[in-house]
């Protein structure tokens, strides 16, 4: 299964990437997050306030995935 992963705002700055392609079996968005967060360069994804989207729609971490999905991680956004 191939998943395109996007990083926004300070997550992309901390990780040093805007996106990457992942290969593997990922049942949920959280499975992708956990696989990445296990590596030191992606530790920022361990934040409890992390927001995520699947195919450009906000979702929870338990959102199921299919091959070809796009997953995005970003910090909470506040207005002002």
MOHU-V418589 format. One line per field, one symbol per residue. ss: DSSP state (A for helix, B for strand, O for the rest). psi: psi as a letter, one per 40 degrees, with the letter a starting at -180 (. if undefined). A space follows every 50 residues. Layout:
BEGIN
ss=???
psi=???
END
This chain:
BEGIN
ss=OBBBBBBOOAAAAAAOOOBBBBBOOOOBAAAAAAAAAOOAAAAAAAOOOO BBBBOOBBBOOOOBOOOOOBBBBBOOOOOO
psi=hhhhhihibedddddeidiihihahhdiddddddddeehdeeddeeheei iiihffhiiidehiiiheihhihiiihii.
END
